[in-house]
């Protein structure tokens, strides 16, 4: 039944300066390490949309790209938004 499905999931990392969970998030998972958070994030995702960000965003995007390249995840779109990624893709 589609009406009983969770619509939004938060996959958080425990940091001292981390902001509160968005009130619209229905289901929250808390992780102690970036690695376990990213692994969980990859398992939950049907697609990856990457917007401009910093080192963490780039690291996460590269891991997804590598998993697609070595075929550890299949048929999952990786969409890079914005001109930040143009030179990297070239």
MARRO-436646 format. One record per atom (N, C-alpha, C, O): x, y, z. Coordinates in steps of 0.2 Angstrom, whole numbers, plus 5000, padded with zeros to 4 digits. Layout:
! residues N
XYZ;...
***
This chain:
! residues 90
500449945000;500050005000;500450065000;500850075005;500450104995;500950164994;500750215000;501250255001;500150215002;500050265008;500350255014;500450305018;500650195015;500950175021;501750175021;502050155026;501950205015;502750205014;503050275017;502650325017;503650265020;503950325022;504150365016;504350345011;504050435017;504150475012;504850515012;505050535007;505050525018;505750555019;506150525025;505850505030;506750515023;507250475028;507850525029;508150545024;508050525035;508650565037;509150515039;509050475043;509750525036;510350475038;510850525040;511250565037;510950535047;511350585050;511950555053;512050495054;512450605054;513050585057;513150625064;512950675064;513350595069;513350625076;513950665076;514550645076;513850735076;514350785076;514150835081;513550845083;514650865084;514550915090;514150975087;513750995091;514250995081;513951055078;513351045074;513151085070;513150985074;512650955069;511950995071;511750995076;511651015065;510951045067;510450995068;510550935067;509851015070;509350965072;509050935065;509050965060;508750885066;508350845061;507850895058;507450915062;507750895052;507150935048;506550905051;506450845051;506050945053;505450915056;505050875051;504550845053;505150885044;504750845039;505050775038;504750735035;505650755041;505950695040;505550645045;505450655051;505250595042;504850545045;505250485049;505050465054;505850465046;506250415049;506950435049;507250455044;507250435055;507950455056;508350395058;508250355062;508950395055;509550345057;510150395059;510250435055;510450375064;510950405067;511650365066;511550305068;512150395064;512750355063;513350385067;513350445068;513850345069;514350375073;514950395068;515350435070;514950355062;515550375058;515250395051;514750375049;515650425047;515550445040;515450385036;515050385031;515850335037;515850275033;515250235033;514950225028;514950225039;514350185040;513750225038;513350205035;513750295039;513250335036;513250335028;512650325025;513750335025;513850335018;513650265015;513250265010;513850215019;513650145017;512850135017;512550115012;512550165022;511850155023;511450205018;510950175015;511750265017;511450305012;511450275005;510950275001;511950235003;512050204997;511550144996;511150144991;511450115002;510950055002;510250075001;509850044998;510050135004;509350165004;509150194997;508650204996;509650214993;509550264988;509350224981;509650174979;508850254978;508650234971;509050274965;509050254960;509250334967;509650384963;510050424967;509950434973;510550454964;510950504967;510950574963;511150574958;510750624967;510750694964;511250734968;511150744974;511850754965;512350784968;512350864966;512450874960;512250904971;512250974970;512951004972;513350964976;513151064970;513851094972;513851084980;513451104984;514451064982;514651064989;515351064991;515751094986;515551034996;516251034998;516550974998;516350934993;517050965002;517450895002;517050835003;517150785000;516550845008;516150785010;515650765004;515650705003;515450815001;514950804995;515350764989;515150724986;515950794988;516450764983;516650694985;516550654980;516750684991;516950614993;516350564992;516450514989;515750584994;515150544993;515050524986;514850474984;515050584982;514950574975;515450524971;515250484967;516150534973;516650484971;516550414973;516650374969;516350404979;516150334981;515650304977;515650244975;515150344976;514550314972;514750304965;514650254962;515150344962;515450344955;515850274955;515750244950;516250264960;516650204960;516250144960;516350094957;515750144964;515350084965;514950064959;514850014957;514750124955;514450114948;514950084943;514850034940;515550114944;516050094939;516250014940;516349984935;516349994946;516549924947;515949874948;515949824950;515349904946;514749864946;514549834953;514249784953;514649874958;514349854965;513649874966;513349854970;513549934963;512849954962;512649954955;513049974951;511949944953;511749934946;511149984945;510749984949;511150004939;510550044936;510250094941;509650104942;510750134944;510650184949;510850254946;511450254945;510450304944;510750364941;511150404946;511050404952;511650434943;512150474946;512050544942;512350544937;511750594945;511550654942;511950714945;511850724951;512450744942;512850794944;512450864942;512450874936;512350904947;511950974945;512451024946;512751034951;512451074941;512851134941;513551124938;513751074936;513851184937;514451184933;515151164937;515651154934;515051154944;515551134948;515851074945;516551064946;515551024943;515750954941;515950954934;516250894932;515951004930;516050994923;516850974921;516950924918;517251004924;518050994923;518150924926;518550884923;517850904932;518050834934;517750784930;518150734929;517150794927;516950744922;517350734916;517450684913;517550794913;518050794908;518650754909;519050744904;
***
